[in-house]
Amino acid sequence: MEDWSAQFVRARQISYYQWVPFVLALEALCFYIPCIMWRGLLHWHSGINVQSLTQMACDARMMDADARAATVQTIAGHMEDALEIQREVTDVSGLCVSKRWGNYVTCLYVFIKMLYLGNVVLQVFILNSFLGTDNLFYGFHILKDLLNGREWEVSGNFPRVTMCDFEVRVLGNVHHHTVQCVLMINMFNEKIFLFLWFWYFMVSIVSVTSMLHWILISFLPGQHMKFIRKYLRATDLATDRQSVKKFVHKFLGFDGVFCMRMISAHAGDIMATELIVALWHNFNDRVRKSPIEMFEGGVTQSPSKLDANFKTWLLGQTRNVNGTINPERGRINNIFYGDCSRMLLNVFKQ
């Protein structure tokens, strides 16, 4: 009977309490790994310093009008240069996730969101393994025991009093002794791990919600157009759908819209509006200098197709905000159309 009791007691060994500080430190490090990956992969490979751009936009809110306008132009210039370099980089891998496709930062951000979620799920399994339980709802059961007044003597969770085995060597002989031990540290461990379990539970819910939110607004068709048009409509700029579509897909791309979402979330809608307007003006200036390159297909299209696209774009430039035709703009654009038509003919003759 004594041997059976000894085996049963030793089968319920509690060996985790002395490792608690190391496990907590390891868990904290695991939560910091996705942050390190985000900063490293973003700064070293993307060419877009999202954190600096967002910080500059936040600082510009407290500046006077002239200084703020200069800062907005600086941010717009940096974004334009970075996005242009991304488009010019040759990606020999042919993958759809790359800087050339303009979605590197966006996909990296969503990937980091997935890492945070995966880390939380992994932490829950590690915590259960460390505490010697297979119950995924371990925290709810501990809380239920505490609320119902079930002490550790009944539940067996985090015992305060246990039996400790130790050896004493006397005259070359090893004597085994078992004495009663008081583990008051388990009173604190119980509260610490209960808090951690519920913290992981809440973090997992927030991580899932945030990840799904960013996947939807980043990859759902029409979300980029909806976001940019919201800010352009707040101004008196003349914008037609085709021009905005080229501005969003050809000029900004996934990463450009992502940067604008970050600036809008941290610096506010006013700064986001001013920056989008500045980028919109830069886009229109580039179109006026080289309208052929902004058309889908560029000069590889047939002359008739290219001419039709050019007329459609030019018609959008002659309209006011309310959709009516501006006669003065129409007269100027007719002259502009004639000059560009002659330029197109020269291009196709070569």
N, C-alpha and C positions, 0 to 999 in steps of 0.2 A: 504493500500500500504506500509506503514511504517513497519507494522508487517511482511508482506511478505518479504520485503527487509532485515529485521533483521534476519529472519529465514534463508534466503539464505546466508547471510554473515556468520552466525554462522555455517552453514553447510560446509563451506570451512575453518574450523579452522586449523591453523598452530601451532602444539604443539610439534614439534620434536626438534626445534633448541636448547632448553635448555638442552636436553639430548645427544647432539652430543658427548661430551667428554667421557661419560660413554659407549655409543655404540661403539665408536672407541676402547676403552680399552677392551670391551667384545670381539670384533672381533679379536683383537690381541691375546687374551687368547685362543680363539677357534683355531687359527692357531698353537698355541704352544702345544695343547693337544696331537696331533699325535706324536710329538717329545718326549714328556714325556712318552707316552705309549711305543714307540720304545725302549727308553733307559731302562725303567723299565722291560719290558718283555724280552728284549734281555739279559741284565746283570744278572737278578735274576733267569731266568729259562733256558736259552740256554746252559750256561757253556762256550760259545765262546765269548770272548771279541773282537769283530770285530774292534772296534775303536782303541784299544791298538795295535792289530796286524798290522793294517794299518799304525798307527803312527810309530811303530818300523820300518816297511819297508821304510817309508818315511825318517826317520832319518838315516837309514843305507846307503842311497845313498851318503851321504857326508863322510862316514867313509873310512879308508884305507882297503886294500884287506883282511887282517887277521881279523880285527874287523867286517867287513861286513859279512865274511863267518861265523863267530861265531854267529852273529845276525840272519843270515838266518837259521842256525841250531837250534837256540832257538825258532824261529817262527815255524819252521817245527815240532819241538818236541811238542810245545804247541798245534798246530793244530792236530797232530796225537793223542795225549793223549785225547783231548777234543772229537774228533770224535769217538775214541774207547770207551770212557765212554758213549757217546750217544747210540752206538750200544748195549752196555751191559745193559742199563736201560730198565726195563720191563714196557711196556705200557699196562695196563690192559683194557684200553678203546677200543683198537682195531682200533682206528682211523688211517686214512692214513696220517694225518698231525701230526707228533710227532717227538720227539728227537730220538726215536728208529728207525724210518724210515729215519732219516738223512735229513729231509727237514723242520725242525722247523724254522730255521732262514730264509730260503728262502721264505717260506709261510708267515712268519711274516712280512718280508720286503714288499712283494706284498700287503699284507693286509694294511700296513701303507700307501702305495701308494694309495690304494682305499679310505682310510680315508681322505687323503689330497684332493682327487678329490671330495668326498662327502661333505667335509667341504666347499669347494669353491662354489659348487652348493647351499648348504644351506645358505651361506653368501649372495648370490645374491637374494634369496627369502626373507631373513631377511631384506636386504637393501631396496627392493621394498616395503615390508610391512611397514617399518619404514618411508619411504617417502610418503606412501599412494598412490602407483601406482601399477597396475597389468601388466604393460608393461615390458616384459622380455628384450626388446631392448631399455630400458629407456636411457642408456648412449648415444646411437647413435642419439636418438631424441634430447637430450640436446645439443650434439655437433652440430647437424644440425641447431638447433635454433641459436646457437652462431655464426656459420659460415654465416648464412643467415641474421644476424642482428636482429633477432626477440628478442625483449627485454622481460623481465619478465612480463611487463604489459600485453603482448599479450599471452605469453605461460603459465603464471601462475606458473612457476617453480621458487622456491626460491625468493619470493617477498621481495623487499627492504622496501616497505612502506605498512603498513596494518593498521587495526583498532584493538585497544586493549580495552578490557572490564575490568573495575575494579569497586570495591564497596567502598563507603565512608559512615561510620556510623556517623550521626550527631543527637545528642539528642535522641538517641535510635532508630532512623530511618535509614534504609539502603537505600542509594541512588546509583543507577547504572549509571555509566558514560561510554561513549565510545569516545575515543580520537584517533587521528592518531599517529601511532608509526613508528619509523624508525628502521629497522632491518638490519643494515649494516653487521652484522655477516653472513647474508645469502649470501653476495657476496663471502665470503671465503668458506662457506659451499658448494656452487654450484661447485666451483673448486675442493674442497676436495672429494666430492662424485662422481664427474665426473671422477676424477683420480682413485678412488677406483673401480668404475664400470669397467673401461677399464683394470685396474690391475687384477681384478678377471677374466675378460675375457681371458687375456693372460695367467694367471696362470692355468686356466682350460684347455687350449690347451696344455700347457707344461705338466700338470699332466696326461692328457689322453695319450699323446705321450710316456711319461716315463713309465707309468703303462703298456701299451701294449708292449713296448720294453722289459721290464723285464719279463713279462708273456711269451713272445715268446722265449727269450733266456734261461729262467729257466725251462720251461716245454715242449717246442717243442722237439720231439725226435731227437737225434743226435747233438744237440747244445752243450752239455757238451763235447762230444767226439771231436767235431770240435775245440772247444776252447783249450782243453788240448793238442791235437795233434799239434796245431799250434806252441806251445812253445817247445814241444819235438822235432819237426822237425828242429827247429833252432839249435839244438845241434847235436853232433855226436853219440848220444846214439842209440843202437840197440833196436828198438821197433817194435813189431808186433801188429796187430790189437787186437788180443785176450787179450794180456797182458795189453794193454792200456785200453781195455774195462773193465777188472777186476780192474785196477787201478782207473778208473773213478767211476765205479758203486759200487764196493765193498769197496774200500779204502777211496776215497774222499767223494762220495755221493753228494747230492744236496748242502748241506751246505759247504762242502769243496770247491767245484767249485765256490760257491757264494763268499767265502772269497778270492779266487784267483782272481775273477773278480774285487772285491773291491780293492785289492792290485794293480792289473794291472791298474785300472783307476786312482788311487791316487799316487802310487809310480813309475809307469812306467813299460814298458815291460821288461826291463833288470832285475829288482828286481823280477818280476813275473816269469821270466825264471829261475833264480837262485833258487827260492823257489820251483818251480815245479820239477826241477831236484833233489833237496835235498829230496823232498817227494817221488820222483820216486825211488831213491836209497834206502830209508827207506822201501818202499814197496817191492822192490826186495830182500832186506835183510830178510824181514819177510817171503817172499815166500820160500827162500832157507832154512830157519830154519824150516818152517812148510808148505810145499807145498800143503799138503792135504787140509788144512783148507781154502786155497784160491780158491779151485775149487768149482764151483757151485754145491751145494748139499752136499759138504763135504764127510765124510765117510759113509753117508747114501746111496750113490750110490752102484750099483753092482760092484764087483771087476773088471769085464771086462770094464764097462763104465768108472770107475775111472782110470784104466790103460790107456785107449785110450785118455782120457783128459790129463793125465799126459804126454803122448808121444807128443801130440799136443803142449802143453806148452813148453816142452823141445826142440822141433824142432825150435820153435820161438827163443829160447835163443841161438841157434847155428848159427843164421843168422847175417850177417853184415848189415849195414845200407842200402846198395844197393840190399839186398836180397840174396846175394851169401852165400854159406855155409862156415863157418870158420872151417877148419880141426882141429885146436888145441882145439877150444871150443867143437867141436863134440866129440873128444876123452875124454875130461874131463867130458862132460855131459853123455857119455855112462857109465862111472864109477859111476857117480852120480845116473843114472837111475837104475843100478843094486842094489846099496845100498837101494834106496827108494823102489824098488820092493820087496825086502826082508822085509822091514819095513811094507809095505802094507799087505803082507801075514800074518805077525805076528798080525797085527791089526784085520784082519778078522777071524783069528783062535781063538781070545779071545772071 
